[in-house]
Amino acid sequence: MKKTLLILALVVHGGVTAGAIWNEGLAGIFGAIAHSYGSMQIFSDLVISLALVLAWMWRDAKNSGRNIWPWIVATLAVGSFGPLLYLISGKDKE
């Protein structure tokens, strides 16, 4: 996986997140979760996906000798930014 694509994803996701916070605020973002069943489905899908990513990160960090705890905290605190930063900060395997 190319780090350039990961950085691009991080920048784009960061821009979308900044725009959402600017326009809606954190209360608006979290309030939207319970707005409809569709929103709740998207949120539950995100939680399941991030749980699977955390399981993968745990195993990958153990195999590569990295400390997993900062990445777990980051993922729980700021969602997808945690795994993106984990991948960006890792050593290239190429």
Sequence and secondary structure as in RCSB ss.txt:
>XXXX:A:sequence
MKKTLLILALVVHGGVTAGAIWNEGLAGIFGAIAHSYGSMQIFSDLVISLALVLAWMWRDAKNSGRNIWPWIVAT
LAVGSFGPLLYLISGKDKE
>XXXX:A:secstr
  HHHHHHHHHHHHHHHHHHHHHHHHHHHHHHHTS HHHHHHHHHHHHHHHHHHHHHHHHHHHHT   HHHHHHH
HHHTTHHHHHHHHHS    
